[in-house]
Amino acid sequence: MRKTNLYTILGLFLVIVSCGDKQNAAAPSEAPPAPFPVTQIQKMTVTGHTEYPATIEGIVNSDVRAKTSGYIEKVYVDEGQKVKKGQMLFRLETQSLSQDAGAAQARINVAQVEVDKLIPLVEKNIISAVQLETAKANLAQAKANYSGVTANIGYATIKSPIDGYVGSINFREGALISPSDARPLTTVSEIDQVYAFFSFNEAQYINHLQRSEGTTKAERIKNSPDLSLILANGTEYSEKGRIQTSTGQVNQNTGTIKIRAAFDNPNEILTNGNSGTIKFPIEYKDAIVVPQTATFEQQGNIMIFKLVAENKIETVILKVQGTVDNLYVVESGLDTNDKIVVSGVGKLRNGMVISPQDTSFEDAIKPIATLFRN
């Protein structure tokens, strides 16, 4: 009986040992760390662009207005036509003015006759000299009235004040116009060179002044970079522009400062009233840059994985000061002693151990080619 129990216990022990051996044999070995490309941070000089909506105006925009009231008898030009200074644009009806001129001339004649009649009487002391002086004053008044009427006749011919292009013609033949009209007859614009107006907000304006070399506003404007202009059709204008001036005062309603840039317009592509987009270049000298594909966002922060001791990675919050193509320009969070994980960040977590695969910085910052296009 005792032998039977002994054999039973021994059998159970062997079964347990056998099961343990099988479990130990089935347990897998620990997987090695996954490989991820890393690169050493470097500094470089890059140029980015900030875009601002702009409106285009001719350097000179001269409103053409009537100096006297009357009906338009003839319009000599059409909208968009190139004109010279002094060229006739409009003519007003002058029949009534000619009648007024005839009446004014008649009053001059009458006043002159009165003066001529009184002169010998004064010389003979028959009448007082005061009467003669009154007659002379009446003659001068008649001549002044005549000059006013003839001037209005001259004003009936309306000419271009400058060389340029005719804008919208707001009044046509038969319309009654006067100097008090709110709208001009037309506007003639000189467009050999044009102005582009755009606005900085307060922070952008301060940044611009701090980046530009010089001790005065004029020097900083002179040292401002060349500007590009994107036209309404999406193409880049052939000529570069320069900032000429700014208001220098913040508009309390909009919080912006108005900037005026000038562009040559040799081919007359630009005209008064065009719109476009100013591309303002910003140079970041010796800046730390990282590819955007190496970053991710978390709770509004831009994050990146940095390689630390024992091939572990940890998350770092980046303060970004600008974007250039596929790169972030980093203000703080990294230095040139750091290595970062270049790609595959979606598979990583803080504190994870990786197998770092060194990648050149040049390869790391290359933009990823688009494989599919619509």
Secondary structure as GFF3:
##gff-version 3
##sequence-region A 1 374
A	DSSP	alpha_helix	2	26	.	.	.	ID=ss1
A	DSSP	beta_strand	35	40	.	.	.	ID=ss2
A	DSSP	beta_strand	43	64	.	.	.	ID=ss3
A	DSSP	beta_strand	70	75	.	.	.	ID=ss4
A	DSSP	beta_strand	82	83	.	.	.	ID=ss5
A	DSSP	beta_strand	88	92	.	.	.	ID=ss6
A	DSSP	alpha_helix	95	123	.	.	.	ID=ss7
A	DSSP	alpha_helix	129	155	.	.	.	ID=ss8
A	DSSP	beta_strand	157	159	.	.	.	ID=ss9
A	DSSP	beta_strand	164	166	.	.	.	ID=ss10
A	DSSP	beta_strand	176	177	.	.	.	ID=ss11
A	DSSP	beta_strand	186	201	.	.	.	ID=ss12
A	DSSP	alpha_helix	202	211	.	.	.	ID=ss13
A	DSSP	alpha_helix	217	222	.	.	.	ID=ss14
A	DSSP	beta_strand	228	231	.	.	.	ID=ss15
A	DSSP	beta_strand	241	246	.	.	.	ID=ss16
A	DSSP	beta_strand	256	264	.	.	.	ID=ss17
A	DSSP	beta_strand	275	291	.	.	.	ID=ss18
A	DSSP	three_ten_helix	292	294	.	.	.	ID=ss19
A	DSSP	beta_strand	295	298	.	.	.	ID=ss20
A	DSSP	beta_strand	301	307	.	.	.	ID=ss21
A	DSSP	three_ten_helix	309	311	.	.	.	ID=ss22
A	DSSP	beta_strand	313	324	.	.	.	ID=ss23
A	DSSP	beta_strand	327	332	.	.	.	ID=ss24
A	DSSP	beta_strand	339	341	.	.	.	ID=ss25
A	DSSP	three_ten_helix	345	347	.	.	.	ID=ss26
A	DSSP	beta_strand	355	358	.	.	.	ID=ss27
A	DSSP	alpha_helix	361	364	.	.	.	ID=ss28
###
